[in-house]
């Protein structure tokens, strides 16, 4: 498969994915709200958004550690420093999320 065809296939798949998600949201949101109520749906969306931000942070840290590991592959202490800093940051975020879940 040529690069151009692969690129166009990937772009098309991304567009189909966006359209299906939007259509699913337009269909499912009214059904879910009628079943669980507006307040419960609001709490559910608040939790979902908080988890989305944690996921974005996790993905960013994972990419940063991978990139910095590639640049400093000869310096093991630097790699350990990057990895442990990201571990502690994600651990702190995890503790905050767990604490907020009890509130």
C-alpha positions as CSV (number, residue, x, y, z in Angstrom):
1,X,0.0,0.0,0.0
2,X,1.4,3.4,-0.9
3,X,2.0,6.1,1.7
4,X,-0.6,8.3,0.1
5,X,-3.3,5.6,0.2
6,X,-2.4,4.7,3.8
7,X,-2.6,8.4,4.7
8,X,-6.0,8.8,3.1
9,X,-7.3,5.6,4.7
10,X,-6.2,6.8,8.1
11,X,-7.7,10.2,7.6
12,X,-11.0,8.6,6.5
13,X,-11.0,6.3,9.5
14,X,-10.5,9.2,11.8
15,X,-13.4,11.1,10.2
16,X,-15.7,8.0,10.4
17,X,-14.7,7.6,14.1
18,X,-15.6,11.3,14.9
19,X,-18.9,11.0,13.1
20,X,-19.9,7.8,14.8
21,X,-19.0,9.2,18.2
22,X,-21.0,12.4,17.6
23,X,-24.0,10.4,16.4
24,X,-23.7,8.1,19.4
25,X,-23.7,11.0,21.7
26,X,-26.7,12.6,20.1
27,X,-28.6,9.4,20.4
28,X,-27.4,8.1,23.7
29,X,-27.3,11.3,25.9
30,X,-31.1,11.9,25.9
31,X,-31.7,8.2,26.6
32,X,-29.2,8.2,29.5
33,X,-30.6,11.5,31.0
34,X,-34.1,10.1,30.9
35,X,-33.0,7.0,32.7
36,X,-30.7,8.4,35.4
37,X,-31.8,12.0,35.7
38,X,-30.0,15.3,35.1
39,X,-28.1,15.4,38.4
40,X,-26.7,11.9,38.2
41,X,-25.7,12.5,34.6
42,X,-23.9,15.7,35.6
43,X,-21.9,13.8,38.2
44,X,-21.1,11.1,35.7
45,X,-19.8,13.7,33.2
46,X,-17.8,15.5,35.9
47,X,-16.1,12.2,36.8
48,X,-15.5,11.3,33.1
49,X,-13.9,14.7,32.4
50,X,-11.6,14.4,35.4
51,X,-10.5,11.0,34.2
52,X,-9.9,12.4,30.7
53,X,-7.5,15.1,32.1
54,X,-5.7,12.4,34.1
55,X,-5.4,10.3,30.9
56,X,-4.0,13.3,29.0
57,X,-1.4,13.9,31.7
58,X,-0.5,10.2,31.7
59,X,-0.1,10.1,27.9
60,X,2.0,13.3,27.9
61,X,4.3,12.0,30.7
62,X,4.7,8.7,28.9
63,X,5.7,10.4,25.7
64,X,8.1,12.8,27.6
65,X,9.8,10.0,29.4
66,X,10.2,8.0,26.2
67,X,11.7,11.0,24.4
68,X,14.0,11.9,27.2
69,X,15.0,8.2,27.7
70,X,16.0,8.2,24.0
71,X,18.1,11.3,24.4
72,X,19.8,10.2,27.6
73,X,20.1,6.5,26.9
74,X,23.7,6.5,28.0
75,X,23.1,8.2,31.3
76,X,21.1,5.8,33.5
77,X,20.8,8.2,36.4
78,X,19.1,10.8,34.2
79,X,16.7,8.1,32.9
80,X,15.9,7.0,36.5
81,X,15.3,10.6,37.5
82,X,12.8,11.2,34.7
83,X,11.0,7.9,35.3
84,X,10.8,8.4,39.1
85,X,9.6,12.1,38.7
86,X,6.8,11.0,36.4
87,X,5.9,8.1,38.8
88,X,5.6,10.5,41.8
89,X,3.6,13.0,39.8
90,X,1.1,10.4,38.6
91,X,1.0,8.9,42.1
92,X,0.2,12.3,43.6
93,X,-2.6,12.8,41.0
94,X,-3.9,9.3,41.7
95,X,-4.0,10.0,45.5
96,X,-5.9,13.3,44.8
97,X,-8.4,11.5,42.6
98,X,-9.0,8.7,45.1
99,X,-9.4,11.3,47.9
100,X,-11.9,13.3,45.8
101,X,-13.8,10.1,45.1
102,X,-14.6,9.7,48.8
103,X,-15.9,13.3,49.0
